[in-house]
């Protein structure tokens, strides 16, 4: 899981990269076995050889990233739309997190497959929430 930014691992010490870096530190503290790192630019997140060469200390060393976490809704939505329009890659989302409850929504032009995929994610979130409440 890569936490994205316009800087890499502290190269910019002001602005949004600092928030991303703090979020990564908190995640690594709370979930030490989770393969998550950042802040990093998307090219480093998706190219493990480049990332491993330049940042060998990363917790993602030798790993392929399959989840990208964006610093804000604007960058997430722009990238989501770009990937969707430029490739045959299946994109599931958007999923808004960080609130009291997850929010799942679809675009007006969503296909049946998009709706089924986001419904599956919503069901998983509901199961996790139910298990948390039972503890």
N, C-alpha and C positions, 0 to 999 in steps of 0.2 A: 504494500500500500504506500503510495507516494503522496506526500503533502506538497502541493505545488505552490510556486511563487515565481517572481521574476528574478530572484537571486538564488544562489546555491550555498547552503550550509554556512550562513552568516556573512556572506560577502557584502551584504547591505545591512547596516545596523540600525536603520530607522524605517518607519512606515510599516506596511503590512507584512513584510517578511519577519519582523520581530514577533508579530502575533502568531504567525504560522509556526515559527520556531518554538514559542512557548506552548502551543497546542501539541506539537510533536513531543516535547519534553514531558508534558503531562500524560500523554498516551503511553509513552515508553515507561514511565513510572508506574502507572496503574495497571498496564498490561505488558509486562516485560518480555513475554514470549511472542507478542504480536510483531510480525514483520512489517514495520512502519518506519519511515524516515523522511526527512526533509528539513528545512525547506529546500526545494529544488525545482529547476526549470523542467519543462515537460520533456525536452530532448534527453536529459539525463535520466529521467524517470523511465523512459521507454527504451533506452539503449544501455543495456547492462554493461557492455564492454567499455563504453565511454565513461559511464558512472564508476565502474570498478577501477578504471585507470586513474581518473582524476580524484576520486573520493573513496579510496580503499577502506576507510574506516566506517563506511555506511553499513547500517544493519541489513541493507538489501544486497550486500555483496554476493554476487553469483546468482541472484534471484531475478526472475522475471516479474515485473509489476503488472498486476491485473486490476488494480483499483487506483483511480486518480481522485484525489480530494482537492477541490479548488478553493481558493481563499475567499471567494465571494460569488454571489449569484450571477453577476454580470459575466465574469470570466467562465463560469461553469456553463451557462446557457449558450454563450457564443461558441464555445468549443463543442458542446453537444450538437448544436445545429451544424457546425462546420463538418464534424465527423460524419454525421448522418447524411449530409448532402454530397460528400466527396467519396464515400466508400460503401462497400457492401457489408461492412461490419455491423453486427447487430448491437444496437445501443439500447440499453434499458434505463429508463429514467425520464425525466429528472426525478430525483428523490431529495426532498429537503430534510435535513437533519439538524440537530442541535436545539430543537425546541422541546417542550414537555412531551410531545408525541411526534412520531414521524408523520410527514405529510406526503401523500402520494397523489399525483395528478397526471393527466395526459393532455397532450395538445389537441387542438380541434381537428387536426389532420391525422390523428393516430389511427393505425391499422388495428384490426382485431388482434393480431399477434402482440402489438404494443400493449393493448389493454389486458390481455391474458398475462403477459410478463409482469406488468406493474401490479396486477392483482395477486400474483404469486408472491411477490415481494411484500405486499401488504399483509398477506396471510402469515408469512414468516414473522413479520414484525409483531403481529397480534399474538402469536404463539409465545414469542420471547417475552412480550409484555405480561402475558398471563403467568408465565413461569416466574418472572421476577416478583409479581404480586403474591404468589404462593409461598415464597421463601420467607 
